[in-house]
Amino acid sequence: MLDAHLTQQLEAYLANIREPIELVASLGDDAKSRELGGLLEEIAALSGKISIVQADDKRKPSFMIRRTGTDIGVRFAGIPMGHEFTSLVLALLQVGGHPSKAAQEVIEQVKGLDGELHFETYFSLSCQNCPDVVQALNLMAVLNPGISHVAIDGALFKDEVDSRKVMAVPTVFLNGEPFGSGRMELEQIVAKLDSGADAKAAEKLSAREPYDVLIVGGGPAGAASAIYTARKGLRVGVVAERFGGQVLDTMGIENFISVPYTEGPKLAAQLESHVKDNDVDIMNLQRAEKLIPAKHEGGLHEVELANGARLKAKTIILSTGARWRQMGVPGEDEYRNKGVAYCPHCDGPLFKGKRVAVIGGGNSGVEAAIDLAGIVAHVTLIEFDSELRADAVLQRKLASLPNVKIITSALTTEVKGNGEKVTGMAYKNREDGSQHDIELEGIFVQIGLVPNTEWLKDAIALTPRGEIEIDARGETSQPGIFAAGDATTVPYKQIVIAMGAGSTAALSAFDYLIRLPAEEQIEAAA
């Protein structure tokens, strides 16, 4: 299964294994079991510290990576290739005694968790959000003997997926009960299990000294701002709900100049690594809830976080980005992750052989419909306008697919379900007012983005659409507060444009700081 290049890379990684490990295989007579057996043999051949042991587990094909002579290990049900190959490599290394790069403080939190915690994670090989969850829970299982974890390929174990009503990935169960779904990082999982984590984090954050520049948001704009300001020798902090922002949910990126192709999670990791190469205080997994502008020029602005912490800074750069726009119709919230989805790459494989709809006729919607058409039985694309807005080349491709129906001038009015999952949807024909129902099992919403600015509405000027109003220098209506990226009035929402805007805001913040009066004058004026 591994080509020569991948084999060479893996062999180099496996040289870091410190303790002998066993690949405990549970295989059947089916093709996938034979495929997994071949993969395990290839891996074992690359290191003298890896051996294969046969066993009988209820899930076939599956295997456990176990430290020889111990109970330390993690389990995969399925064949962890695609996006999960990195999870496999990390599991081999960590079970084999190679230390994690996680913060020591978080490692100690994991080790201190009490009780027996058995996690099960359902993933798909095409899901770019799943590896973070799988890798976090695998590490927890290695660190704490009371924690166990199995990562399950939902496409191979459809009976489980159906019986547990899993309709989005990643979906995590803890001791048989739903625990969470969607992207979760190690710190988030630990915080859900450690009830005192928020209060401890708030106390530490509030004790931070004021920053010269505090950047709110960790996407491309925020990363660019951080690098540019740090290189000026300023004291810089970045507070982000999730570093990488919307880029984490982007699959293929082919218009990042000088890089012909990359993927969102990979670019997000590179952004974070580049920021960490500079002297920047990164406060990840923290949501900003209130902006309190300074009362006078040169005073300190404040940002209040969801956990109650308050951060202070001489200047602030807002780069909070945007999120998927919702339809706002009855049933959407009720059936989110129960048939209503926003990521065709992640959740599409769960709807194999089923009927689905895509809402939105722009590039994202048409690309989603094309992608899904290769997996599902039928796709209905619903567009509000009288014609699709996607690029002509995408429309031609869509029109060539035999299992796609396009409905224009349609207003989605309701998501229908049976209390457990989506069973259909309703729409109104905008030309004649007629009402229509469609029977289906999945709805993928692709109707654009909405800026993450609700928390700013009483502090700075926003447009009626919620975008932050900025001038040519990236400054907002409040002196010393700047903004960049998809949350602002910049007309085009693109990664490279966000990076440029972040750089502009950073240079403007630096220019603002060097022109401030001396601190003694500011204190006298206050």
DRENLUMVO-776604 format. One record per residue (C-alpha): residue number from 1; x, z, y. Coordinates in steps of 0.1 Angstrom, whole numbers, plus 5000, padded with zeros to 4 digits. Example, Ala and Ser with C-alpha at 12.3 -4.5 7.8 and 13.67 -1.06 7.14 Angstrom:
! DRENLUMVO-776604
R_i_px_pz_py
R_1_5123_5078_4955
R_2_5137_5071_4989
! end
This chain:
! DRENLUMVO-776604
R_i_px_pz_py
R_1_5000_5000_5000
R_2_5029_5006_5023
R_3_5049_4977_5037
R_4_5087_4977_5039
R_5_5087_4989_5076
R_6_5062_5017_5070
R_7_5080_5028_5039
R_8_5113_5030_5058
R_9_5097_5050_5086
R_10_5080_5074_5062
R_11_5112_5080_5042
R_12_5129_5090_5074
R_13_5102_5115_5082
R_14_5101_5130_5047
R_15_5138_5139_5051
R_16_5125_5167_5073
R_17_5107_5184_5044
R_18_5122_5218_5038
R_19_5102_5232_5009
R_20_5091_5214_4977
R_21_5055_5201_4977
R_22_5031_5188_4951
R_23_5005_5160_4955
R_24_4977_5174_4934
R_25_4956_5143_4926
R_26_4920_5142_4914
R_27_4913_5106_4904
R_28_4886_5087_4886
R_29_4884_5053_4869
R_30_4873_5034_4901
R_31_4893_5010_4923
R_32_4897_5035_4951
R_33_4911_5061_4928
R_34_4937_5036_4915
R_35_4945_5027_4951
R_36_4950_5063_4960
R_37_4971_5069_4929
R_38_4994_5041_4939
R_39_4998_5055_4974
R_40_5007_5089_4961
R_41_5033_5074_4937
R_42_5048_5055_4966
R_43_5051_5086_4987
R_44_5066_5107_4958
R_45_5092_5081_4952
R_46_5106_5086_4988
R_47_5116_5122_4984
R_48_5131_5144_4957
R_49_5110_5173_4971
R_50_5077_5157_4963
R_51_5061_5157_4928
R_52_5026_5146_4915
R_53_5003_5169_4896
R_54_4970_5159_4881
R_55_4939_5180_4886
R_56_4901_5178_4885
R_57_4882_5182_4918
R_58_4846_5176_4924
R_59_4855_5149_4949
R_60_4872_5118_4935
R_61_4894_5102_4947
R_62_4910_5132_4965
R_63_4943_5150_4966
R_64_4958_5182_4978
R_65_4992_5186_4995
R_66_5004_5220_4982
R_67_5036_5239_4988
R_68_5050_5244_4953
R_69_5044_5279_4939
R_70_5020_5289_4968
R_71_4984_5284_4979
R_72_4995_5268_5012
R_73_4980_5233_5014
R_74_4954_5209_5027
R_75_4932_5184_5010
R_76_4921_5148_5017
R_77_4891_5133_5001
R_78_4897_5096_5003
R_79_4927_5075_5013
R_80_4941_5086_5047
R_81_4953_5053_5061
R_82_4943_5036_5094
R_83_4941_5062_5122
R_84_4945_5090_5096
R_85_4979_5079_5083
R_86_4996_5101_5110
R_87_4975_5130_5098
R_88_4988_5124_5063
R_89_5024_5123_5075
R_90_5021_5155_5096
R_91_5004_5173_5066
R_92_5033_5164_5043
R_93_5058_5177_5068
R_94_5039_5209_5078
R_95_5031_5219_5042
R_96_5067_5211_5035
R_97_5078_5237_5060
R_98_5086_5216_5090
R_99_5076_5235_5122
R_100_5048_5224_5144
R_101_5052_5215_5180
R_102_5021_5235_5190
R_103_5026_5262_5216
R_104_5038_5295_5201
R_105_5010_5314_5218
R_106_4984_5292_5200
R_107_5002_5295_5167
R_108_5001_5333_5170
R_109_4963_5331_5178
R_110_4957_5310_5146
R_111_4977_5335_5125
R_112_4957_5363_5139
R_113_4922_5349_5130
R_114_4904_5371_5104
R_115_4881_5362_5076
R_116_4878_5334_5051
R_117_4873_5301_5070
R_118_4867_5270_5049
R_119_4865_5238_5071
R_120_4853_5204_5060
R_121_4858_5174_5084
R_122_4841_5140_5080
R_123_4860_5112_5095
R_124_4862_5074_5094
R_125_4894_5054_5092
R_126_4885_5035_5124
R_127_4879_5066_5144
R_128_4905_5073_5171
R_129_4890_5107_5179
R_130_4892_5120_5143
R_131_4930_5126_5139
R_132_4931_5153_5166
R_133_4905_5174_5147
R_134_4920_5167_5112
R_135_4955_5175_5123
R_136_4944_5207_5141
R_137_4925_5221_5111
R_138_4953_5211_5087
R_139_4978_5230_5108
R_140_4955_5260_5109
R_141_4953_5259_5071
R_142_4990_5259_5068
R_143_4995_5288_5092
R_144_4968_5311_5080
R_145_4962_5319_5043
R_146_4925_5327_5051
R_147_4919_5292_5063
R_148_4913_5261_5041
R_149_4905_5225_5051
R_150_4895_5193_5035
R_151_4892_5160_5054
R_152_4866_5137_5039
R_153_4863_5099_5045
R_154_4826_5095_5052
R_155_4826_5059_5041
R_156_4837_5068_5005
R_157_4815_5099_5002
R_158_4782_5084_5014
R_159_4760_5107_4993
R_160_4775_5137_5011
R_161_4772_5121_5045
R_162_4735_5113_5039
R_163_4726_5147_5024
R_164_4743_5166_5052
R_165_4729_5142_5078
R_166_4763_5133_5092
R_167_4757_5104_5117
R_168_4788_5108_5139
R_169_4825_5114_5134
R_170_4844_5136_5135
R_171_4818_5162_5122
R_172_4831_5196_5111
R_173_4814_5222_5089
R_174_4826_5258_5087
R_175_4817_5277_5055
R_176_4790_5252_5049
R_177_4774_5253_5083
R_178_4778_5228_5112
R_179_4807_5239_5135
R_180_4812_5210_5159
R_181_4814_5172_5164
R_182_4835_5149_5185
R_183_4871_5152_5196
R_184_4883_5188_5195
R_185_4919_5199_5201
R_186_4936_5229_5184
R_187_4931_5252_5215
R_188_4894_5244_5216
R_189_4889_5252_5180
R_190_4908_5284_5183
R_191_4888_5293_5214
R_192_4855_5289_5195
R_193_4867_5312_5168
R_194_4884_5338_5191
R_195_4857_5353_5214
R_196_4882_5368_5237
R_197_4903_5337_5243
R_198_4885_5326_5275
R_199_4889_5359_5293
R_200_4926_5361_5284
R_201_4932_5325_5296
R_202_4913_5332_5329
R_203_4935_5362_5336
R_204_4967_5343_5331
R_205_4955_5312_5351
R_206_4944_5333_5381
R_207_4978_5349_5382
R_208_4995_5315_5389
R_209_5012_5312_5422
R_210_4997_5286_5446
R_211_5007_5250_5440
R_212_5019_5225_5466
R_213_4997_5199_5448
R_214_4970_5207_5422
R_215_4957_5177_5403
R_216_4922_5180_5387
R_217_4920_5155_5359
R_218_4945_5142_5333
R_219_4937_5105_5329
R_220_4958_5076_5342
R_221_4952_5085_5379
R_222_4960_5122_5374
R_223_4991_5114_5353
R_224_5005_5090_5380
R_225_4998_5116_5407
R_226_5016_5143_5387
R_227_5047_5122_5381
R_228_5049_5110_5417
R_229_5045_5144_5433
R_230_5068_5162_5408
R_231_5095_5136_5416
R_232_5093_5148_5452
R_233_5104_5182_5442
R_234_5069_5198_5448
R_235_5053_5226_5428
R_236_5027_5206_5408
R_237_4999_5217_5385
R_238_4975_5196_5365
R_239_4942_5211_5352
R_240_4923_5189_5328
R_241_4893_5192_5306
R_242_4911_5169_5281
R_243_4944_5152_5289
R_244_4940_5115_5287
R_245_4904_5114_5299
R_246_4883_5084_5291
R_247_4913_5066_5278
R_248_4911_5087_5247
R_249_4878_5069_5239
R_250_4892_5034_5244
R_251_4901_5014_5214
R_252_4921_4983_5221
R_253_4938_4979_5255
R_254_4951_4943_5261
R_255_4953_4942_5299
R_256_4979_4970_5305
R_257_5005_4948_5322
R_258_5038_4944_5303
R_259_5022_4959_5271
R_260_5003_4932_5252
R_261_4984_4957_5231
R_262_4980_4994_5228
R_263_4952_5019_5219
R_264_4937_5046_5240
R_265_4950_5077_5221
R_266_4985_5063_5219
R_267_4985_5056_5257
R_268_4971_5091_5264
R_269_4999_5107_5243
R_270_5025_5086_5262
R_271_5010_5097_5296
R_272_5011_5133_5286
R_273_5047_5130_5273
R_274_5058_5113_5305
R_275_5042_5140_5326
R_276_5059_5167_5305
R_277_5092_5151_5312
R_278_5088_5163_5348
R_279_5084_5198_5361
R_280_5046_5200_5359
R_281_5024_5229_5349
R_282_4998_5214_5326
R_283_4966_5234_5321
R_284_4947_5215_5294
R_285_4912_5221_5281
R_286_4900_5237_5314
R_287_4869_5225_5332
R_288_4867_5227_5370
R_289_4833_5240_5382
R_290_4837_5245_5420
R_291_4859_5233_5448
R_292_4864_5256_5478
R_293_4882_5238_5506
R_294_4905_5257_5530
R_295_4889_5271_5561
R_296_4917_5258_5584
R_297_4944_5232_5584
R_298_4973_5242_5562
R_299_4953_5269_5544
R_300_4949_5271_5506
R_301_4922_5252_5488
R_302_4907_5268_5457
R_303_4894_5254_5424
R_304_4873_5276_5402
R_305_4873_5270_5365
R_306_4845_5274_5339
R_307_4862_5305_5325
R_308_4862_5322_5360
R_309_4898_5316_5368
R_310_4908_5305_5403
R_311_4937_5282_5412
R_312_4951_5278_5447
R_313_4969_5249_5463
R_314_4980_5235_5496
R_315_4967_5200_5486
R_316_4944_5188_5458
R_317_4941_5154_5442
R_318_4908_5149_5424
R_319_4911_5125_5395
R_320_4882_5136_5373
R_321_4873_5101_5361
R_322_4839_5091_5346
R_323_4819_5095_5314
R_324_4795_5074_5294
R_325_4762_5069_5312
R_326_4732_5081_5293
R_327_4698_5063_5291
R_328_4679_5093_5303
R_329_4649_5086_5280
R_330_4629_5110_5257
R_331_4647_5115_5224
R_332_4682_5107_5235
R_333_4694_5143_5238
R_334_4675_5153_5207
R_335_4691_5127_5185
R_336_4726_5126_5199
R_337_4750_5124_5169
R_338_4719_5120_5147
R_339_4717_5082_5153
R_340_4724_5080_5191
R_341_4761_5073_5195
R_342_4785_5061_5222
R_343_4815_5050_5202
R_344_4810_5020_5179
R_345_4846_5022_5166
R_346_4842_5058_5155
R_347_4807_5059_5142
R_348_4800_5023_5132
R_349_4812_5027_5096
R_350_4785_5054_5090
R_351_4758_5028_5096
R_352_4771_5003_5070
R_353_4742_4982_5057
R_354_4717_4997_5083
R_355_4699_4984_5113
R_356_4711_4994_5147
R_357_4707_4986_5184
R_358_4732_4983_5212
R_359_4720_4991_5247
R_360_4738_4972_5274
R_361_4747_4935_5279
R_362_4780_4939_5297
R_363_4814_4934_5281
R_364_4813_4968_5264
R_365_4779_4963_5250
R_366_4786_4928_5237
R_367_4819_4938_5222
R_368_4802_4967_5205
R_369_4775_4944_5191
R_370_4802_4919_5178
R_371_4821_4948_5162
R_372_4790_4963_5145
R_373_4777_4930_5132
R_374_4806_4930_5107
R_375_4795_4963_5093
R_376_4758_4968_5096
R_377_4728_4949_5083
R_378_4714_4938_5117
R_379_4721_4944_5154
R_380_4696_4942_5182
R_381_4712_4940_5217
R_382_4689_4953_5245
R_383_4697_4942_5281
R_384_4678_4954_5312
R_385_4686_4923_5333
R_386_4672_4888_5326
R_387_4706_4877_5312
R_388_4737_4892_5297
R_389_4766_4901_5321
R_390_4794_4899_5296
R_391_4822_4873_5298
R_392_4812_4839_5286
R_393_4837_4839_5257
R_394_4821_4871_5244
R_395_4786_4857_5247
R_396_4795_4826_5227
R_397_4809_4848_5199
R_398_4778_4870_5199
R_399_4755_4840_5198
R_400_4773_4827_5167
R_401_4765_4858_5146
R_402_4736_4854_5123
R_403_4726_4891_5121
R_404_4723_4897_5159
R_405_4692_4895_5180
R_406_4694_4895_5218
R_407_4665_4909_5239
R_408_4668_4906_5277
R_409_4645_4920_5305
R_410_4640_4951_5284
R_411_4637_4987_5296
R_412_4644_5013_5269
R_413_4616_5039_5270
R_414_4621_5062_5240
R_415_4643_5071_5211
R_416_4622_5078_5181
R_417_4630_5100_5151
R_418_4616_5122_5123
R_419_4631_5154_5136
R_420_4663_5149_5117
R_421_4676_5115_5126
R_422_4667_5083_5145
R_423_4641_5061_5130
R_424_4635_5036_5158
R_425_4632_5030_5196
R_426_4607_5017_5221
R_427_4612_4993_5250
R_428_4591_4977_5277
R_429_4592_4940_5285
R_430_4600_4940_5322
R_431_4584_4905_5327
R_432_4549_4911_5313
R_433_4549_4949_5308
R_434_4542_4948_5271
R_435_4554_4976_5249
R_436_4574_4971_5217
R_437_4588_4993_5189
R_438_4619_4985_5167
R_439_4626_5003_5134
R_440_4663_5011_5131
R_441_4687_5040_5123
R_442_4713_5039_5150
R_443_4715_5033_5188
R_444_4748_5027_5205
R_445_4746_5032_5242
R_446_4770_5010_5263
R_447_4755_5010_5299
R_448_4786_5019_5319
R_449_4800_5050_5334
R_450_4790_5079_5357
R_451_4816_5098_5378
R_452_4824_5134_5369
R_453_4817_5147_5404
R_454_4786_5169_5402
R_455_4807_5200_5408
R_456_4819_5185_5441
R_457_4787_5177_5459
R_458_4787_5206_5483
R_459_4824_5204_5491
R_460_4833_5168_5500
R_461_4814_5136_5509
R_462_4800_5116_5479
R_463_4782_5083_5478
R_464_4746_5081_5466
R_465_4761_5071_5432
R_466_4782_5102_5431
R_467_4815_5085_5438
R_468_4841_5103_5460
R_469_4844_5087_5494
R_470_4881_5080_5502
R_471_4900_5061_5528
R_472_4929_5037_5523
R_473_4953_5066_5517
R_474_4931_5082_5491
R_475_4921_5111_5514
R_476_4886_5125_5512
R_477_4864_5139_5539
R_478_4883_5172_5537
R_479_4919_5172_5551
R_480_4944_5179_5524
R_481_4921_5169_5496
R_482_4927_5135_5480
R_483_4912_5115_5452
R_484_4920_5087_5429
R_485_4906_5067_5399
R_486_4872_5060_5384
R_487_4856_5090_5402
R_488_4861_5074_5436
R_489_4848_5044_5456
R_490_4875_5021_5443
R_491_4856_4990_5434
R_492_4872_4982_5400
R_493_4875_5008_5372
R_494_4906_4998_5354
R_495_4936_5018_5340
R_496_4962_5000_5360
R_497_4942_5004_5392
R_498_4937_5041_5385
R_499_4974_5045_5381
R_500_4981_5028_5414
R_501_4955_5048_5431
R_502_4970_5080_5417
R_503_5004_5071_5430
R_504_4989_5063_5465
R_505_4971_5097_5465
R_506_5003_5115_5455
R_507_5024_5098_5482
R_508_4996_5106_5508
R_509_4996_5143_5497
R_510_5034_5145_5501
R_511_5031_5129_5536
R_512_5004_5154_5545
R_513_5025_5183_5533
R_514_5057_5174_5553
R_515_5036_5171_5585
R_516_5020_5205_5582
R_517_5029_5231_5608
R_518_5053_5259_5597
R_519_5036_5287_5577
R_520_5041_5311_5605
R_521_5021_5289_5628
R_522_4994_5285_5602
R_523_4991_5322_5597
R_524_4989_5328_5635
R_525_4961_5302_5637
R_526_4942_5318_5609
! end
